[in-house]
Amino acid sequence: MFSMSQSPIEGTLTTLAISNSTTIVDHACNPLLGDTLNLSEKEKLAVIRRGTCTFVQQLTNAGVKGTNTAIIFE
């Protein structure tokens, strides 16, 4: 279950961008393929650009890769 709260994050997190491209319009809207992303470590923060799908879809796709902390930006 995802929470859309503005809770402070304690400690230090390594940021991991889902993509380095600023032109992708469906950022994390599709399943994230491959083994290149390991978001399962608690010290990592997934950075996701606002896409054309719902936040739930983006967070679900990141969650499949193990993320438990994410930020969506525009």
N, C-alpha and C positions, 0 to 999 in steps of 0.2 A: 504494500500500500504506500502511496506517495503522499507526502505532506507539502503543501504549498505555503509554508510559513516563512517568516523572515527571522528565524532564530539565528543568533550569532553562532559562528563556527569556532570552536575552540581548538587551539593547537595550530600546527603548520600542515598545509595540504599542498601536494604537487598538482598543478593544473595539467590537464590533458585535453587538448582540443579534439573534438570528434573529427574535425576537418580543418585544414589550414586555408581553405578556399572561402573567399567572401562573396562568391557569386552563386553558390549552391542555394537553390530555393527550397529544397526538400531535405534540409539538414536533419539527419537522424529520423526522418519520416519512414524510412525503410529499415529492415533488419540490418544491423551492423555485421558485416561478413568478415571472415578471416580471424586469425589469431593475433593480428597486429595490435589490437586494443585489449589491454588487461586493466579493467576498471575495478577489479575485485578487492584491491588493497584499500583499506579504510583511509589511508593517507592521501588518496587521489580525489580530485575534484573534476568531474566531467564538465567541460565547457561546450555548450550547444547553442548554435545560432538559431534564433526564432525562424521556423520554417513555415511551410504551407499546410502542415497538419496540426493536430491538437498537441498541447503540452503532454497529455497523457500518452499519446503515441510515441512522442520523442523520448519521454522518460521510461516508457516500457521497453523500447529498443535499447536504450542505454542500460536499463536494469538487467536485461538478458545477458549483457556482457559483465554484469556484476557490480555496477555502480550503486552506491548508496548515498552519494552526495553529488548534486549537479546544480549548475546555474544555466539559465536560458537567457540569452541577451539578444537585443535587436540591433 
